[in-house]
């Protein structure tokens, strides 16, 4: 009881069972309500007292699962579920340490992927422990067609391919320049790695490379 009385008012980022507080409270004292995101993707407003006491642990989905006698997908401890939950947190939870690089700059999760089952159906099982979720377009959202399982090396190469290069008055990604100039993938990246200027790396035909 005493620990509840001295609990901090700012609970942003704090987790209570399936709920994560995603904003500042409304109201006063024990009537305070906090906007919370549930692991299932729903957002509710919960009383401060019910969060601290453990009376409110989800948006209601937990009770439905208990009543139905089964979990919705049985994979809450799987690497796929953890990856899905992590990407949702960094896009929607201001208290997440990575929020500024994702949700803070407009990256979001598509409506379809707010359900884990849809995410898993689209992205498939993780190929190995070395793989994690990678966005093909680093400025794009988490959605079908823009995400894949990739190793760290593949992700580093993807970031390089999405690097912006200005040649003349045009600015494009490395991958776009390679397609535009009919150059093989990673050729411009390799040239720049050898010290070539962007203009030379983009405009030199393959036939002129020694």
Secondary structure by P-SEA (a helix, b strand, c coil): ccccccccccccccccccbbbccccccccccbbbbcccccbbbbbbbaaaaaaccccccaaaaaaaaaccccccccccaaaaaaaaaaaaaccccccccccccccccccccccccaaaaaaaccccccccccccccccccccccccbbbbcaaaaaaaaaaabbbbcccccccaaaaaaaaccccaaaaaaaaacccccccccccccccc
